[in-house]
Amino acid sequence: MLRAYKTEILPTKRQGLKIRQTLGTCRYLYNLYLASNFEVYETLGSGFFVTAFTFDKYVNHVVKKELTWIDDCGAKARKQALCNAERAFKNYMQGKANRPRFKKKRQQKVKAYFPKNAKGDWTIWRHKVQVPTIGIVKLKEKGYLPTKAKVNSGTISYKAGRYYMSVLVEVPDKQSEQPHGEEIGIDLGVKELAIMSNGEVKPNINKTSRVKKLDKKLRREQRRLSRKYESKKKRGEKTATYSANIEKQVVKIQRLYQTLTNIRVDYENKIISEIMKREPRFIVLEDLNVRGMMKNRHLSRTIAAQRFSYFRLKLTIKAKQYGIEVRIADRFYPSSKKCSRCGRIKSDLKLKDRIYQCECGLELDRDMNAAINLRNASEYEIA
């Protein structure tokens, strides 16, 4: 079984410069490939496009003669960036995804790919790792990566002034017995993150004082960045150009975003780990229309902070490792309006009604009633 491990690394100044140069080259080639294919697509039609293999030849024989700095990046990393761009463009042509966007330096969503070329590549020790073309790099978290595991490949990324490494490792399959715990229905919400049919309620982490303080600080730093741009325009500059002070402020904002994301991810992982330890026979979730929910301008910011899609994805992946079945109830299944005791549907239920009251005498929390209905759902799809 293949498993990905992601951890922070501490490269030297020379290694950090090499990594940033590699990421910059990969980003440039990714954008160059998309720009070339967009031109071909608009000129000749949807049936024509340049493959990554052909474009790599063009880079080696034409582009590298004019831009010699491209050779500073490894050939495998360049080729992988073109393959990623080709995959994104094919999905767009086949209608599977939206039009691919150009990579931006500030968003830092580019990763440098490093395959295992030599025997000593990707050798892992407790406190360091051998990265191809980069050399031995120190690990910030010691003992996290498995030292005796076989690594197939890895990527390095740069975000908010920090370097991260992700490696793909072969680990033995888990030999576990068939899950024998109770079934669990999970209702994801805005007031509380997860309400489970067994009576447990996982509170909303975004309501804690720590997250609120960080969120307030983030808004304050964003206003400072906006004022820096406005001051440059007032001094007579037609366009607000990038400067050293603006770069420092951008890094501050990126680090705050990263801190908030890490808090939410850690909280999600702890909840999912608790659920897996119970070994339920199956877990039932609702197919939420997150895109439609985001159209509510009063709740869109809160819904985005709840990360419903990420929670479902992580839970599904973790459940497969433990052999637990994850069921997805239909989007139009009336989990909130249906009585969990008699099955009567209350069509006039409003969002402000937090207590579900039925004619049969049931009086229960609205979200808990929905979680029980999800657990008892008879029509579902396997995730």
N, C-alpha and C positions, 0 to 999 in steps of 0.2 A: 504494500500500500504506500502511495506517495503522500507525503505531508509537507506543507510549507512552514518554515520557521522564519519569523521576521524579528530582527533585533537591531539596536543602534550600534554603530561602530565609531571608533575614534581614530581616524586617519591622521597622518602627519600633514604638515602644510603642503609638502610636495605631492603626497598622495591625494589630498583634497583638491588641489589644482588639476591633477590628472583626471579625477572623477568629474569635476565640473566641465572640463574641456570635452570629455567623452559625452556627457549629457547634452552639452550644447551642440555638438556635431550630430548626435542622433536626432535632436529636435529639428535642426536645420534640414537634414535629409528627409525626415518625415514630412515636413511642410513642403519641401521641394517636390517630393513624389506626388503629394496631393494636388499641388498647383499644376503640375504637368498633366496629371490625369483629368483634372477638371477641364483643362483646355482641350484635351483630346475628346472628352465626353461631350462637350458643347459643340465641337466642330464636326465630329464623325458620327455621333449618336451613342446610344447606350450599349451597343454590341462591341465596342472597341475600348480597350484600356491597355496600359503598359504594365506588364508583370514586374514583380520585385526582382526576379532574376535578370530580366532584360535591363531594368533601370540600374541595377548594381553594375552591370557592364558599362553602361553609360557614365556612371560616376567614376569608375576606375580608369576609363580611357579618355574622358573629356573633362569632367568637372574637377578632378584632382590636379590636372595640369594648370588650371587657373586658380584654384583654391588649395594650396599645398597643405594648409592646416588640417584638412580632412584626414590626411594620413596619420595624424597623431592619435586618432581614434582607432581602436581595434577593428579588424575586418568583420569579425563575427557580430560585434555590437552594431556596426553599421547595417549589416545584412538583416539582423533581427528587427531593427527600426523600420526598414523598408517592408519586411514581411508583415509587421503590425499595421502599417499604413495600407498595404494591399488587402489585408483582411477587413479593415474598416471600410475601404472603398467597395469591396465586393458585397458586403452586407448592405451597403447603401444602394447598389445597383439591383440587388435582389429584393429590395423592399423590406429587409429585416431590421434596418436601423435608419436613423436620420442621417442627413448629410454630415460627413465627418468634418470636424473643425480643426483649424490649425492650432498647433501647440504654442502656448505662450510661456515666456520665460518666468513671469511672475507667478503663474499657477503651479509650476514645478510638478507636472504630472508625467514627466518623462523618466523612464528607467533604463539604465545601461545593462545590457545582457552580457554575461560572461559564462560561456560553456566550459566544460572540463576538457582541456586540450592535452596537457601533460599528466603524468602519473601523480605528481605532487600537488596538482591544482585542487583547490577546495579541501585541503587537509584541515581538519578542525581540531584545535586544542581547547583547553578549558578557558583560556583567556585571549586567544588570538585565532586567526584563520588565514590561510594562504589563498589570496584572490588572484586569478590569472591576470597578467599584465600590470597589476597594481602592486603585488607583493604581500608581505605579511602585515595584516591590519589588526589592531587591538580591538577587542570587544568591550563594550561598556558594561554589559551584563554577563558576568562570568558563570559558566556552568549551565547556561540555558540550552545551548546547541548540543545535540548528541555527538560525542567525540568519535564513536566507532561506527557511525552510520555512513552509508554510501550516498554522496551528493552527486546528482546529475548535472545541475546547473544552478545559477544564481543571478540575481539582479541587485543593483545598487541604485538608490534614489537619494535625492537631496531635497529637504523640505525645512523651511523656517530655520536655516542655518545649521541643520543637523543632517547627518548621513545615516542611512538605513540600509541594511542588507537583508535580502530574502533569499533563502536557499530551499531547493526542492530535494527532500531526503526520502530515501526508501526505508520504511519502518515496517516491522512485522505486523500482520493483521491481528486484531484483538480477538482472542478466542473466548467469547463470553456466552453464557447461557441465554436462552430465550427470555426476554423481559417478562416479568410476572407481576409487576406492580399494578396499581389501579389506573384506569383510564383518566386522562386529563384533558379538559377543554380550556382553552386560553382565550380570553377576550382582551384585545389590546385597546387601550383608550387614551384619552387626553388627560383626564383628571388623575388617573392612576395608570402606570405603564402596563401592567398585566394583572388581570383578575382571573384566578384559576378556580375551576369547578370544585376543588377540594377545600375551598375556603380561604386559601392564601391570597394575599393582596400585596403586589410589589409596587411601592410608591413611585411617584414621578421624581426622578433624580434632579430634574430641572427646577424643582421647587425648593431645593436646599439652599441654605445661605451661601455656601461656597460657590455654587454655580451662578447664583444671582449676582454676587459680587464680581465674579469674572465677566459676566455678561455686561454689567454696568461699566466695568473698566474697558471692555472691548468697544462699546459705543463711544466712550470718551476718547480713546485712541483713534478711532475712525474719524471723529470730528477734527482731531488735530491734523490728521493726514489731509483731510479736505481743505483745511485752512492753509496748509502749505501749498497746495495746488492753486488756490485762489490768490494767494499773495504773489505767486509768480506771474499770474495773469495781470494783476494790477500793476506790476512793474513794467508792463509793456510787452511781455512775451505773448505772441499770438497763441501758442500752444504750450501747455504746461509740460515741460520736459522733465525727464528723470534727473535726480540729483542725489548726492551722497546723503543728505538729510532725509530726503523722501525714501531712499532705500532703507535707512535705519528704521524709519517709522513703519514701513511695510513689513519688515522682519518682526517688529514688535507685535503687529496685528496678526501675522501668521502664527507666531508662537502662542498667542492667546487662543486663536482658533484651534490650534493643535492641543492645547491643554484641555479645552472644553471637550474636544472629540475624544481624548484619552479617558477622561472621566466617564463619559457616556459609554464608551466601548468596554471599559473595565466593569462597569455596572451590569451591562448586558451579559458579559461573559460569566459573571458570578451567578446571575439568575439562571442562565442556561445550564451551568454546571450543577446547580442545585436540582434542577428538573431531571437531568440525566442520572443523578445519583439515586433518584427514586425508582428508576427503571420501569416507567409506565409501559403498558402493553401498546398503547398508541397515544398520540397527541393530536388534537384537532384545533386548527386555526381557521379564521375566516379570511376569505379572499377580499381584502380591503381595496377599495378604489381610492388609492392615495392621491392620484392625480386630480380626481374630482374633488376630494376633500381639500386640496390645496387651493382651490378656487375661492374658498371662503376667506375673505380678507381679514376677518376677525380672528380666525384660528390657524391660518396658514403657517405663521411663524412657530406656533406651539407644536403643530403637527410635524413640521420639518425637524424640530429638535427631538421628537420622540423616536425617529429613525425606525419606523415600522418595517420597511422593506429589509433593512439590514438585520433586524431581529429575526425575521422569518427566514432569511437566507442562512444565518449562522445556526439557528435551531435545526434547520433541515440538514445541514452538513454534519452537525454534531450527532444528530439522531441516526444518520446512516452509519456512522462509525460504531455506534452502540447497538445497531440492529433494531432500532425502534421505528415503528411506522408513523409517518406524519401525514395526516389527512387534512385536506383543504376543503372547507365547506363552500358551497356556492355563494357568490357575491350577493345574490338576492334572497338568500335564506333568512327568514325573519327571526333571527336569534334574539333580538331585543324585544320584539313585539309578541313573541310566542310565550305562553305560560308553560313553565317547566313541569308543572304538576298535571294539569288537565289538557294542555295542548291548544287551548283557545287563543286566538290571535287578537290582540288589542290594536286595531288599526289606527286609533286616534292618539296613540302614544306620542308625546312630544319630547324634544331634547331636554327641556327643563325638568321633566318628570324623572327624578332620580330614584324613586321607589316604585317598584312594579306592584300594582294591586289588581288582583283578579277576582272575578265573581265567585270562584271556588273557595275563596278565603286566603289565598296565597298573598303574602306581603313580604317582598324580598327586594334587596338592592338590585337595581336595574342591570348593572354590569355582571353581578353574580348570576342572575337569572339567564343572561346571555351566555355566560361560560358553561352553565349546565346544559343549555340547549345545544351548544356546539358539541359537547361531549356525547350527547345522545343523537346527533345528526345521523340520518340513515343514507343521505345522498352526499357523496363527497368524491374527491379525486386524490390519488396518492401523489404526494409531492416528489 
